[in-house]
């Protein structure tokens, strides 16, 4: 199945429609985007602004979603809405990139636009990081499903 984005006058995606691949085939049996566009123009009673999008991102950078923008050549890609004013567009991926890389220390962070920095999330009720916990112990015997269901917290030794 082929997917096509319906664009407004500013190239913002309004809808995404699915078209059977047979509708894209030319007389040689090769898929052509324009054939799909012609099908949708006819189906939509003359709406002209359509662009094919790739469900797996194999062309036009990203799968189009409602609210995404289409940037024509030389970029020729769909861009998600900008998450924050300070973020910049990577034209190679059509993804927004924070001006500061998110830490890669395994902790959870959220972007703080006021300070243009990543702020560690403090999640109430969560366990400390694994390295701060005692090493887990495991049962050395094989248990049946019924035995596992009937284990108590003390028996599991978490």
QUIJO-V375557 format. One record per residue. N is the residue number from 1. RES is the residue in three letters. PHI is phi in degrees with one decimal (none if undefined). Layout:
<<N	RES	PHI> <N	RES	PHI>>
This chain:
<<1	UNK	none> <2	UNK	-103.0> <3	UNK	-119.8> <4	UNK	-131.0> <5	UNK	-95.0> <6	UNK	-90.8> <7	UNK	-108.0> <8	UNK	-86.4> <9	UNK	-65.9> <10	UNK	-103.7> <11	UNK	65.6> <12	UNK	-93.5> <13	UNK	-71.3> <14	UNK	-95.0> <15	UNK	-154.0> <16	UNK	-126.8> <17	UNK	-119.3> <18	UNK	-103.0> <19	UNK	-126.8> <20	UNK	-63.3> <21	UNK	-56.1> <22	UNK	-59.2> <23	UNK	-71.5> <24	UNK	-96.4> <25	UNK	-77.9> <26	UNK	-87.3> <27	UNK	-64.1> <28	UNK	-95.4> <29	UNK	82.2> <30	UNK	-101.8> <31	UNK	-69.8> <32	UNK	-129.5> <33	UNK	-55.1> <34	UNK	-60.6> <35	UNK	-63.7> <36	UNK	-65.9> <37	UNK	-63.2> <38	UNK	-59.6> <39	UNK	-59.9> <40	UNK	-69.7> <41	UNK	-60.3> <42	UNK	-65.0> <43	UNK	-63.2> <44	UNK	-93.9> <45	UNK	60.0> <46	UNK	103.0> <47	UNK	-67.5> <48	UNK	-98.4> <49	UNK	-92.3> <50	UNK	-132.2> <51	UNK	-137.5> <52	UNK	-72.9> <53	UNK	-128.7> <54	UNK	-106.5> <55	UNK	-58.5> <56	UNK	-101.3> <57	UNK	71.5> <58	UNK	-73.4> <59	UNK	-148.9> <60	UNK	60.0> <61	UNK	64.6> <62	UNK	-137.4> <63	UNK	-68.2> <64	UNK	-69.0> <65	UNK	-128.8> <66	UNK	-57.7> <67	UNK	93.1> <68	UNK	-69.7> <69	UNK	-114.1> <70	UNK	-97.7> <71	UNK	-104.9> <72	UNK	-68.6> <73	UNK	-53.5> <74	UNK	-84.2> <75	UNK	-76.6> <76	UNK	51.1> <77	UNK	-152.4> <78	UNK	-96.5> <79	UNK	-118.7> <80	UNK	-67.3> <81	UNK	-58.1> <82	UNK	-68.1> <83	UNK	-73.5> <84	UNK	-146.1> <85	UNK	-61.7> <86	UNK	-83.7> <87	UNK	-79.0> <88	UNK	-114.7> <89	UNK	-82.3> <90	UNK	-88.9> <91	UNK	-67.0> <92	UNK	-76.0> <93	UNK	-111.3> <94	UNK	58.0> <95	UNK	-116.9> <96	UNK	-83.4> <97	UNK	-124.8> <98	UNK	-65.8> <99	UNK	-68.8> <100	UNK	-129.5> <101	UNK	-65.0> <102	UNK	-70.0> <103	UNK	-57.1> <104	UNK	-115.3> <105	UNK	-94.8> <106	UNK	86.6> <107	UNK	-87.5> <108	UNK	-95.3> <109	UNK	-133.2> <110	UNK	-132.6> <111	UNK	-80.2> <112	UNK	-112.6> <113	UNK	-66.0> <114	UNK	-61.0> <115	UNK	-107.6> <116	UNK	44.1> <117	UNK	-150.3> <118	UNK	-87.9> <119	UNK	-117.9> <120	UNK	-65.0> <121	UNK	-83.2> <122	UNK	-100.4> <123	UNK	-101.6> <124	UNK	-62.9> <125	UNK	79.6> <126	UNK	-94.4> <127	UNK	-73.9> <128	UNK	-65.6> <129	UNK	-56.6> <130	UNK	-54.0> <131	UNK	-66.3> <132	UNK	-89.0> <133	UNK	-101.1> <134	UNK	-65.9> <135	UNK	-61.8> <136	UNK	-68.2> <137	UNK	-112.4> <138	UNK	-123.0> <139	UNK	-72.0> <140	UNK	-92.2> <141	UNK	-105.6> <142	UNK	-86.7> <143	UNK	-109.7> <144	UNK	-81.0> <145	UNK	-58.2> <146	UNK	-61.6> <147	UNK	-66.3> <148	UNK	-65.0> <149	UNK	-60.6> <150	UNK	-91.0> <151	UNK	-68.5> <152	UNK	-97.2> <153	UNK	-58.8> <154	UNK	-63.2> <155	UNK	-69.5> <156	UNK	-73.8> <157	UNK	62.8> <158	UNK	-86.8>>
